[in-house]
Amino acid sequence: MNILSAEAIVPTRNLNLLYIISDCIFLAVFLGLLLWKKRYSTVLFALFGGVLYTVVDFGGFYLISHTRTVFIDGELAGMGGTFWVLLWMSMSYGFTNFAFIWVLVGRDKYAKYWIFLILMWWMICPSISELGGEATITTSRTTGAYHGWMGVVLVVSYLVLIIALLRKEPDKAFVNVLFLCLIGFCVQFGWEFSLLINGIRPMNAASIRTLLVNSCLETNLGMPAIYLIYRLWHRRFNEDLSRAKKAE
């Protein structure tokens, strides 16, 4: 039992108020850049990601399954404090994750700049936050209650996608499933890795397992659905929300 407890996947983050403030500033700047270049579809999808993450994290993990906890100054936060921390965290990673995915799935011509900004920020934000002193906010989440179900969803969703692809001729495949899976893995791995090496997520016996299992599962399970949303959306709208021309 001790070995299992030591190796249990319990994603934890230790951070301070400056981390949250500086991250909010970055999100505002990043949003401004997307709007400047008329990436309105990307913005809408990224905001949808933030709202979705908030519903899942606060509604699902905190209110329903009771697997999410937040401590502020060493004290267990009440519902109000927990909501605001999870709202920021969900909007931050939801917005950047979904923007990351959308620009790569859509092969945006500025994708290299958007991805660079996101990855750079994930790596550098923890260093900037050190100017704000010690970490006073701790969040943790146990995953044993639902990782198995996440695995089921991932297998079923990719199986449905592959069956759809097998019905096509190889040269008429509408998506590269390996590329789609790689995007799903990399976006989660990017911020999980930055948290780990910067000490926001503590190093322990389960750290590498947490990094790899979360990267394989938690964003990847939604990639087939995200691709479907992308296809349906762009049949009707361009990136600047103008009406898409119907293919003849």
Backbone bond lengths (Angstrom), bond angles and torsions (degrees), N, CA, C in turn:
res aa  C-N    CA-C-N  psi(-1)  N-CA   C-N-CA  omega(-1)  CA-C   N-CA-C  phi
1 M - - - 1.460 - - 1.517 111.76 -
2 N 1.323 117.36 -36.94 1.464 120.21 179.75 1.517 111.25 -65.51
3 I 1.369 114.78 -39.35 1.471 118.35 -179.98 1.518 109.62 -64.77
4 L 1.344 116.27 -43.68 1.460 118.95 -179.81 1.517 111.22 -63.48
5 S 1.325 117.01 -39.06 1.458 120.53 179.91 1.514 111.07 -65.17
6 A 1.332 116.49 -40.60 1.459 120.74 -178.54 1.519 111.73 -66.27
7 E 1.372 115.60 -30.18 1.451 119.17 -175.57 1.526 112.22 -101.47
8 A 1.334 117.11 6.34 1.462 119.83 178.74 1.519 110.21 -64.93
9 I 1.337 115.40 145.19 1.460 120.23 179.98 1.522 109.00 -85.27
10 V 1.326 116.33 105.82 1.464 122.73 179.31 1.526 107.75 -130.25
11 P 1.349 117.90 83.95 1.465 120.34 -179.94 1.521 111.24 -57.18
12 T 1.336 115.91 125.74 1.462 122.00 -177.39 1.523 109.58 -129.94
13 R 1.329 116.45 144.80 1.465 120.74 175.99 1.521 109.07 -133.53
14 N 1.318 115.64 135.71 1.463 122.47 175.58 1.527 107.55 -118.64
15 L 1.318 117.20 118.77 1.457 120.22 -175.79 1.526 110.16 -147.69
16 N 1.335 115.11 174.61 1.469 119.42 179.81 1.526 110.41 -122.99
17 L 1.322 116.22 179.22 1.458 120.99 -175.89 1.521 112.08 -65.96
18 L 1.344 117.59 -34.34 1.459 119.91 179.90 1.523 111.13 -63.06
19 Y 1.317 117.14 -34.55 1.470 120.79 176.84 1.530 109.41 -57.66
20 I 1.330 116.18 -46.74 1.464 120.73 -178.08 1.525 110.93 -66.53
21 I 1.334 116.69 -44.36 1.471 120.60 -178.01 1.525 110.95 -64.21
22 S 1.325 117.30 -48.39 1.461 120.56 -178.50 1.528 110.99 -65.25
23 D 1.329 117.06 -34.79 1.460 120.40 178.71 1.525 110.49 -67.66
24 C 1.314 117.45 -39.18 1.463 120.66 177.62 1.531 110.99 -63.06
25 I 1.334 116.40 -38.06 1.469 120.21 177.56 1.519 110.06 -64.07
26 F 1.331 116.58 -44.04 1.467 120.04 178.29 1.516 111.21 -60.54
27 L 1.329 116.94 -44.86 1.462 120.54 -179.01 1.525 110.75 -60.08
28 A 1.339 116.86 -39.44 1.464 120.48 179.01 1.529 110.81 -65.52
29 V 1.338 116.73 -41.38 1.467 120.85 178.73 1.523 110.57 -66.22
30 F 1.327 116.31 -45.10 1.461 121.03 -179.82 1.522 110.78 -62.15
31 L 1.326 116.77 -42.50 1.457 120.97 176.56 1.523 110.30 -60.92
32 G 1.330 116.99 -42.71 1.457 121.06 178.94 1.525 112.16 -60.74
33 L 1.322 117.05 -40.38 1.467 120.82 179.10 1.525 111.31 -65.67
34 L 1.327 116.61 -41.78 1.467 120.15 178.22 1.525 111.06 -62.92
35 L 1.324 116.65 -41.68 1.459 120.35 178.71 1.528 111.09 -67.03
36 W 1.326 116.19 -39.14 1.463 121.30 178.47 1.529 111.09 -57.57
37 K 1.326 116.71 -41.23 1.464 121.41 -179.17 1.526 112.26 -91.51
38 K 1.331 116.35 14.61 1.464 123.07 175.65 1.524 112.72 58.56
39 R 1.320 116.14 38.39 1.469 120.85 175.36 1.532 108.34 -90.45
40 Y 1.341 114.84 61.45 1.459 119.94 -173.56 1.525 112.13 -70.48
41 S 1.318 117.30 -37.56 1.469 119.80 177.56 1.519 110.64 -64.45
42 T 1.332 116.08 -39.59 1.464 120.16 177.49 1.518 110.65 -62.24
43 V 1.332 116.20 -43.45 1.466 120.88 179.84 1.526 110.79 -61.76
44 L 1.330 117.09 -46.15 1.467 120.33 -179.29 1.526 111.18 -62.33
45 F 1.327 116.13 -42.83 1.461 119.78 -179.30 1.522 110.83 -68.01
46 A 1.341 116.86 -38.84 1.460 120.90 178.78 1.530 111.09 -65.66
47 L 1.334 116.81 -41.10 1.465 120.04 176.49 1.525 111.00 -65.10
48 F 1.323 116.10 -38.10 1.463 120.64 174.81 1.533 109.90 -59.56
49 G 1.339 116.75 -40.86 1.462 120.49 177.63 1.516 112.03 -61.39
50 G 1.336 116.11 -42.12 1.462 119.68 178.96 1.516 112.37 -63.26
51 V 1.336 116.15 -43.09 1.467 120.57 178.89 1.529 109.91 -65.65
52 L 1.331 116.86 -43.17 1.462 120.96 179.60 1.517 111.04 -60.57
53 Y 1.328 117.15 -45.51 1.465 120.84 179.51 1.528 110.67 -62.45
54 T 1.342 116.79 -37.75 1.467 120.21 179.18 1.522 111.08 -64.36
55 V 1.328 115.98 -44.52 1.464 120.47 179.19 1.523 110.74 -61.88
56 V 1.331 116.73 -44.29 1.462 120.90 -178.73 1.528 110.94 -68.38
57 D 1.349 116.53 -46.22 1.459 119.70 -174.21 1.527 112.15 -72.62
58 F 1.328 116.50 -52.63 1.468 118.72 -178.38 1.526 111.50 -76.84
59 G 1.341 115.59 -47.51 1.457 119.05 -177.82 1.520 113.25 -72.42
60 G 1.340 115.68 -49.03 1.460 119.72 -176.06 1.512 114.32 -80.31
61 F 1.344 115.99 -55.43 1.461 119.81 -174.19 1.528 112.95 -75.90
62 Y 1.347 117.15 -37.94 1.463 119.68 -176.26 1.526 112.72 -88.37
63 L 1.338 117.06 -54.49 1.465 120.08 -173.94 1.528 113.65 -77.79
64 I 1.342 117.06 -39.12 1.462 119.64 -173.16 1.525 112.78 -92.96
65 S 1.339 116.62 -56.45 1.475 118.93 -174.71 1.524 113.28 -89.95
66 H 1.342 117.21 -13.02 1.470 122.29 179.78 1.540 112.21 55.44
67 T 1.327 115.74 37.64 1.463 120.38 179.26 1.526 112.50 -101.75
68 R 1.327 117.97 -3.97 1.460 121.93 -179.24 1.525 109.71 -109.29
69 T 1.327 116.94 131.82 1.465 121.86 175.45 1.520 109.88 -130.66
70 V 1.324 116.00 147.97 1.459 122.75 177.33 1.527 108.24 -131.34
71 F 1.330 116.20 129.27 1.456 121.92 175.81 1.520 108.36 -115.54
72 I 1.340 116.60 134.62 1.461 122.98 176.85 1.520 107.88 -123.93
73 D 1.329 116.64 121.30 1.474 122.44 -176.56 1.530 111.32 55.05
74 G 1.319 115.46 38.28 1.458 120.53 176.26 1.510 115.50 81.07
75 E 1.337 117.55 -3.05 1.455 121.41 -179.05 1.531 110.08 -108.79
76 L 1.336 115.69 140.15 1.455 120.00 177.37 1.522 109.62 -63.04
77 A 1.319 116.20 122.49 1.473 120.66 -177.19 1.521 110.90 -72.93
78 G 1.330 115.40 145.84 1.453 120.50 174.60 1.514 110.66 -76.64
79 M 1.317 116.28 -174.49 1.459 120.46 -176.74 1.525 111.90 -61.67
80 G 1.349 117.64 -40.19 1.451 120.64 -179.01 1.512 112.91 -64.02
81 G 1.335 116.77 -50.80 1.463 120.65 178.84 1.513 111.88 -62.71
82 T 1.334 116.06 -40.54 1.463 120.53 178.78 1.521 111.02 -62.56
83 F 1.344 116.32 -41.83 1.465 119.57 -179.08 1.519 111.57 -60.28
84 W 1.342 117.53 -46.75 1.464 119.30 -176.42 1.516 112.06 -67.08
85 V 1.325 117.70 -37.58 1.468 119.92 177.17 1.526 110.26 -66.10
86 L 1.326 116.50 -45.45 1.465 120.08 -179.12 1.522 111.84 -69.91
87 L 1.336 117.17 -32.03 1.466 119.45 176.12 1.516 110.46 -62.53
88 W 1.344 116.36 -47.63 1.465 118.62 177.62 1.525 110.89 -61.29
89 M 1.334 116.63 -49.28 1.462 120.28 -175.36 1.527 111.27 -62.03
90 S 1.330 116.19 -41.84 1.461 120.52 -178.63 1.518 111.78 -69.46
91 M 1.332 117.11 -43.25 1.455 120.16 178.72 1.525 110.77 -65.65
92 S 1.328 116.84 -37.85 1.460 120.82 -179.57 1.522 111.50 -63.24
93 Y 1.332 115.77 -57.04 1.463 118.59 -176.52 1.517 112.03 -77.50
94 G 1.336 116.94 -30.87 1.448 118.81 175.83 1.525 111.48 -64.31
95 F 1.328 116.58 -45.71 1.466 120.69 -178.69 1.527 110.86 -64.68
96 T 1.334 117.32 -50.07 1.467 119.48 -177.14 1.527 112.04 -69.48
97 N 1.341 117.48 -40.04 1.462 120.01 178.37 1.519 111.87 -60.71
98 F 1.333 116.48 -48.38 1.451 119.45 -175.73 1.528 111.70 -72.42
99 A 1.327 117.76 -32.70 1.468 119.71 173.67 1.532 109.64 -64.90
100 F 1.326 116.89 -44.46 1.468 123.77 177.32 1.523 109.86 -53.33
101 I 1.329 116.46 -49.30 1.463 121.57 -177.69 1.525 111.15 -66.92
102 W 1.321 117.18 -46.75 1.470 121.64 -173.97 1.520 112.09 -61.51
103 V 1.336 116.73 -44.57 1.468 118.48 -176.31 1.526 111.41 -71.01
104 L 1.347 117.28 -28.16 1.459 119.28 177.68 1.523 111.67 -79.58
105 V 1.322 117.08 -42.39 1.458 120.03 176.87 1.528 110.26 -60.78
106 G 1.336 115.60 -40.54 1.455 120.43 179.97 1.518 114.60 -84.68
107 R 1.338 116.74 -0.93 1.470 121.74 -179.32 1.537 111.18 49.69
108 D 1.328 114.66 48.31 1.461 122.02 177.70 1.531 109.87 -55.39
109 K 1.332 116.78 137.21 1.469 119.70 -177.96 1.520 112.47 -66.68
110 Y 1.333 116.87 -19.38 1.460 120.56 176.36 1.533 111.98 -101.68
111 A 1.313 116.90 14.10 1.474 121.20 -174.17 1.528 112.32 -54.36
112 K 1.335 117.40 -39.12 1.467 119.68 -177.36 1.522 111.56 -63.40
113 Y 1.335 117.41 -31.51 1.468 120.34 178.28 1.527 110.94 -75.72
114 W 1.337 116.31 -44.05 1.467 119.63 179.24 1.530 111.06 -61.71
115 I 1.328 116.62 -45.30 1.471 120.70 -178.26 1.524 110.37 -66.56
116 F 1.327 116.80 -40.15 1.465 119.71 178.00 1.521 111.10 -60.39
117 L 1.326 117.01 -46.18 1.466 120.51 -179.68 1.528 111.22 -59.50
118 I 1.328 116.66 -45.29 1.459 120.46 -178.81 1.516 111.34 -63.96
119 L 1.338 117.08 -50.56 1.460 120.72 -178.22 1.527 111.67 -64.25
120 M 1.339 116.00 -41.14 1.458 119.73 178.50 1.522 110.21 -59.63
121 W 1.335 116.33 -44.60 1.453 119.55 -177.71 1.525 111.76 -66.16
122 W 1.308 116.54 -43.29 1.460 119.45 178.45 1.527 111.46 -57.04
123 M 1.328 116.63 -37.13 1.463 120.54 -177.35 1.526 112.11 -79.38
124 I 1.350 118.14 -33.67 1.456 121.62 -171.28 1.527 113.81 -95.47
125 C 1.322 118.00 -28.65 1.459 120.49 -177.67 1.536 113.07 -53.13
126 P 1.349 119.58 -43.43 1.474 118.69 178.83 1.524 113.14 -60.10
127 S 1.334 117.24 -35.53 1.469 119.89 178.98 1.519 110.88 -67.82
128 I 1.336 117.26 -41.69 1.462 120.72 177.97 1.529 110.32 -62.53
129 S 1.333 116.05 -38.51 1.466 120.06 -176.62 1.529 112.33 -66.36
130 E 1.338 117.47 -18.23 1.466 119.71 178.02 1.527 111.68 -62.85
131 L 1.351 116.64 -21.74 1.461 120.52 177.31 1.538 111.16 -67.98
132 G 1.330 115.80 -16.43 1.455 120.04 -177.69 1.517 114.52 -93.86
133 G 1.328 116.88 8.10 1.465 119.69 177.29 1.513 113.58 89.59
134 E 1.310 115.58 -163.12 1.457 121.16 -174.58 1.526 112.19 -69.95
135 A 1.331 113.90 159.32 1.458 119.80 178.49 1.519 110.12 -73.43
136 T 1.317 116.49 129.52 1.467 121.61 179.92 1.520 112.13 -118.89
137 I 1.333 116.51 -2.56 1.465 121.66 -178.94 1.522 108.61 -121.98
138 T 1.313 116.71 127.38 1.462 121.72 179.22 1.521 109.42 -127.17
139 T 1.324 115.94 128.58 1.464 120.26 175.03 1.515 108.15 -120.06
140 S 1.320 117.07 144.42 1.467 121.02 176.76 1.520 109.18 -145.52
141 R 1.327 114.79 157.98 1.468 120.68 -177.24 1.521 108.70 -151.16
142 T 1.316 116.91 125.47 1.460 120.18 174.05 1.517 108.39 -85.98
143 T 1.329 117.15 142.29 1.463 120.39 -173.14 1.523 113.77 -116.32
144 G 1.332 117.85 -7.30 1.460 119.95 -175.18 1.515 113.56 -60.18
145 A 1.340 117.02 -27.18 1.457 120.33 -175.83 1.524 113.04 -72.19
146 Y 1.333 118.23 -20.86 1.462 118.01 -173.00 1.522 115.08 -137.61
147 H 1.340 119.87 -5.91 1.456 119.46 179.41 1.523 111.85 -61.02
148 G 1.330 116.64 -34.57 1.462 119.24 177.87 1.515 111.80 -62.11
149 W 1.344 116.92 -42.81 1.451 120.90 178.19 1.520 111.55 -67.76
150 M 1.325 116.05 -34.95 1.465 119.19 175.24 1.525 110.52 -60.71
151 G 1.332 116.08 -41.05 1.462 120.43 178.12 1.518 111.66 -62.10
152 V 1.328 116.55 -39.87 1.464 120.56 178.28 1.525 110.47 -62.96
153 V 1.339 116.38 -45.40 1.465 120.46 179.89 1.524 110.36 -62.01
154 L 1.336 116.95 -42.49 1.462 120.63 -179.80 1.523 111.29 -60.61
155 V 1.334 116.86 -49.00 1.467 120.85 -178.15 1.529 110.90 -62.28
156 V 1.334 116.67 -45.78 1.464 120.08 -178.33 1.520 111.19 -64.72
157 S 1.339 117.61 -43.49 1.466 120.35 -177.02 1.517 111.79 -65.72
158 Y 1.334 117.25 -42.72 1.462 119.10 178.38 1.530 111.33 -71.46
159 L 1.339 117.39 -32.27 1.462 120.20 177.79 1.518 110.75 -63.95
160 V 1.328 116.45 -43.56 1.466 120.50 177.29 1.526 110.51 -61.43
161 L 1.339 116.69 -42.86 1.471 120.60 179.01 1.520 110.84 -62.80
162 I 1.321 117.37 -44.56 1.465 120.62 -178.32 1.527 110.93 -66.24
163 I 1.320 117.85 -38.15 1.464 120.00 176.28 1.520 110.37 -60.87
164 A 1.337 116.54 -41.66 1.465 120.47 177.29 1.521 111.26 -62.82
165 L 1.328 116.70 -38.50 1.458 120.79 179.00 1.532 111.80 -70.50
166 L 1.322 117.15 -35.71 1.467 121.15 -179.81 1.527 111.78 -67.53
167 R 1.321 116.19 -21.05 1.464 119.67 177.85 1.525 111.69 -77.58
168 K 1.320 116.23 -11.64 1.466 121.76 178.20 1.524 109.90 -99.21
169 E 1.314 115.61 160.10 1.456 120.32 169.31 1.527 108.49 -69.61
170 P 1.345 118.27 146.06 1.469 120.34 -176.91 1.524 114.45 -51.97
171 D 1.336 116.62 -36.49 1.467 119.50 -178.13 1.528 112.67 -81.31
172 K 1.346 117.25 -1.40 1.455 121.14 179.54 1.530 112.15 -115.48
173 A 1.319 116.25 15.77 1.467 119.89 178.52 1.524 109.94 -60.63
174 F 1.330 117.07 134.68 1.463 120.62 -175.01 1.522 112.82 -87.22
175 V 1.336 118.08 -7.00 1.454 120.99 176.20 1.522 109.40 -158.48
176 N 1.322 116.24 148.29 1.463 121.70 174.06 1.520 107.32 -87.67
177 V 1.327 116.87 107.29 1.460 120.74 -173.36 1.531 111.42 -64.99
178 L 1.326 117.36 -31.92 1.468 120.02 178.40 1.531 110.46 -68.36
179 F 1.321 116.62 -38.91 1.466 120.82 177.65 1.524 110.07 -65.03
180 L 1.322 116.71 -41.26 1.455 121.69 179.23 1.525 110.63 -62.25
181 C 1.325 116.35 -45.55 1.466 121.03 179.59 1.528 110.89 -65.04
182 L 1.325 116.75 -38.03 1.466 120.86 179.61 1.526 111.02 -64.25
183 I 1.331 116.94 -40.01 1.464 120.14 177.06 1.526 109.80 -61.00
184 G 1.333 116.77 -47.45 1.451 121.09 -179.48 1.510 112.89 -60.25
185 F 1.324 116.51 -39.04 1.465 120.67 178.45 1.522 110.74 -69.88
186 C 1.316 116.74 -46.70 1.469 121.02 -172.33 1.523 112.97 -67.70
187 V 1.324 117.51 -37.85 1.462 118.66 -177.79 1.527 110.59 -65.31
188 Q 1.328 117.37 -41.58 1.467 120.08 178.56 1.522 110.57 -71.79
189 F 1.337 116.49 -41.70 1.460 121.02 -179.58 1.524 110.72 -61.72
190 G 1.349 116.90 -37.19 1.462 120.66 -176.54 1.512 112.65 -57.48
191 W 1.337 117.22 -50.76 1.464 117.37 -177.29 1.521 112.47 -83.59
192 E 1.343 117.61 -28.37 1.469 118.99 175.01 1.537 109.90 -63.38
193 F 1.330 116.75 -42.47 1.460 122.08 -179.18 1.526 110.84 -66.24
194 S 1.342 116.59 -42.02 1.469 119.74 -179.28 1.528 110.89 -65.84
195 L 1.333 117.08 -37.86 1.463 119.94 176.85 1.521 111.18 -63.56
196 L 1.317 116.52 -41.11 1.457 121.33 -175.92 1.519 111.93 -68.97
197 I 1.333 117.52 -49.49 1.461 118.91 -174.68 1.524 112.50 -74.16
198 N 1.339 116.98 -18.44 1.463 120.31 178.48 1.523 113.09 -94.09
199 G 1.328 116.86 1.28 1.456 120.17 176.35 1.512 115.21 82.12
200 I 1.351 117.96 1.17 1.464 120.14 175.72 1.532 109.01 -66.67
201 R 1.311 115.74 -41.03 1.462 121.53 172.39 1.523 107.25 -100.76
202 P 1.331 118.93 118.59 1.461 121.35 -174.82 1.528 113.02 -64.79
203 M 1.323 115.20 144.79 1.456 121.15 177.19 1.523 108.84 -82.19
204 N 1.334 116.25 127.24 1.457 121.03 176.70 1.520 109.43 -150.63
205 A 1.327 116.08 -169.87 1.461 119.98 -175.60 1.526 112.96 -63.31
206 A 1.330 116.81 -24.18 1.465 120.54 -176.92 1.520 113.48 -102.23
207 S 1.337 117.96 4.68 1.465 120.80 -172.16 1.523 113.14 -60.27
208 I 1.328 117.38 -49.49 1.464 120.61 -177.63 1.521 110.36 -67.39
209 R 1.331 115.97 -40.59 1.467 119.73 177.48 1.522 110.21 -61.83
210 T 1.325 117.00 -43.75 1.461 120.93 178.14 1.523 110.60 -59.71
211 L 1.335 116.26 -45.76 1.463 121.90 179.87 1.526 111.37 -57.57
212 L 1.322 116.92 -49.01 1.469 120.82 -174.09 1.523 112.59 -76.63
213 V 1.332 117.30 -42.96 1.465 119.62 -178.87 1.524 110.60 -66.38
214 N 1.335 117.49 -46.03 1.457 120.26 178.29 1.526 111.44 -60.79
215 S 1.331 116.80 -40.24 1.463 120.83 -179.11 1.521 111.45 -66.44
216 C 1.316 116.64 -35.96 1.469 120.32 179.44 1.523 112.23 -73.50
217 L 1.336 116.53 -33.56 1.459 120.67 -170.61 1.520 115.72 -100.92
218 E 1.319 117.65 -55.11 1.454 120.75 -154.15 1.519 115.54 -71.02
219 T 1.320 119.04 -32.89 1.459 120.38 172.87 1.519 110.15 -98.46
220 N 1.320 115.96 -35.21 1.459 121.18 -174.87 1.517 113.57 -60.08
221 L 1.334 116.57 -31.37 1.462 118.42 -176.56 1.523 112.47 -63.60
222 G 1.332 116.75 -22.73 1.453 120.12 -178.60 1.514 114.99 -97.02
223 M 1.328 117.84 -1.32 1.463 119.76 -173.64 1.530 114.09 -63.16
224 P 1.334 120.56 -43.55 1.480 118.41 176.87 1.525 112.25 -59.44
225 A 1.341 117.32 -41.22 1.465 120.25 178.88 1.521 110.82 -66.29
226 I 1.341 116.97 -40.76 1.463 120.51 178.72 1.521 110.63 -62.03
227 Y 1.333 116.75 -40.64 1.463 119.27 179.24 1.524 110.44 -64.87
228 L 1.340 117.03 -38.80 1.460 120.26 177.60 1.523 110.44 -62.48
229 I 1.334 116.43 -43.86 1.467 120.75 177.57 1.528 110.10 -59.43
230 Y 1.331 116.27 -43.58 1.469 120.45 179.99 1.533 110.98 -59.49
231 R 1.327 116.77 -47.40 1.472 120.83 -178.93 1.528 111.29 -62.22
232 L 1.322 116.33 -46.20 1.460 119.83 -178.75 1.530 111.30 -64.67
233 W 1.337 115.53 -41.28 1.466 119.62 -179.26 1.520 111.65 -64.05
234 H 1.331 116.59 -45.38 1.463 119.59 -174.61 1.524 113.19 -80.21
235 R 1.307 117.27 -4.54 1.460 118.62 168.35 1.524 110.58 -73.43
236 R 1.326 116.27 -21.82 1.465 121.48 -175.81 1.524 113.40 -111.53
237 F 1.341 116.03 -32.01 1.461 119.03 -174.06 1.529 111.18 -133.01
238 N 1.329 114.50 146.43 1.454 120.59 170.37 1.526 108.81 -85.92
239 E 1.321 116.56 179.75 1.468 120.24 -177.79 1.511 112.20 -63.91
240 D 1.349 116.92 -31.41 1.461 120.18 179.59 1.533 112.96 -89.83
241 L 1.346 116.02 11.49 1.466 125.19 177.93 1.522 113.29 74.64
242 S 1.335 117.88 7.68 1.463 119.62 171.21 1.511 108.01 -71.70
243 R 1.314 117.06 157.58 1.458 121.53 -178.16 1.531 110.57 -67.77
244 A 1.315 115.71 132.35 1.461 120.29 179.25 1.513 108.88 -76.62
245 K 1.324 116.87 143.27 1.460 121.39 176.83 1.519 108.57 -77.24
246 K 1.328 115.62 134.98 1.449 120.09 179.05 1.512 110.12 -71.81
247 A 1.356 115.07 136.60 1.465 119.15 177.72 1.506 110.03 -67.93
248 E 1.309 115.98 134.52 1.479 120.66 -178.73 1.515 109.26 -82.77
